[in-house]
Amino acid sequence: MTETLIHCACGKVEVALSGDPILTAACHCDDCQAGGAKIEALPGAWTVRDGSGGTYYALYRKDRHRVTRGGDLLRHDKLRVG
């Protein structure tokens, strides 16, 4: 099974992904549009929304991803739209 390493724009956080995602999509709900805008507003952030405001994401099984660097820098964030 192939392993893919992904990282944030600054390189401080890295995640290893094994195999292919279960699902990839661009979500256009209000929460995902607000979340995408919030991410894109961060200093040095990459574009995560498509031209119509949809936020791209990939879904992996829990046993197929692991944080390899910078896990202490991650935090949970919950949006409240409306």
Secondary structure, 3 states (H helix, E strand, C coil): CCEEEEECCCCCCEEEEECCCCEEEEECCHHHHHHHHHHHCCCCCCCCECCCCCEEEEECCHHHEEEEECHHHCCCCCCCCC
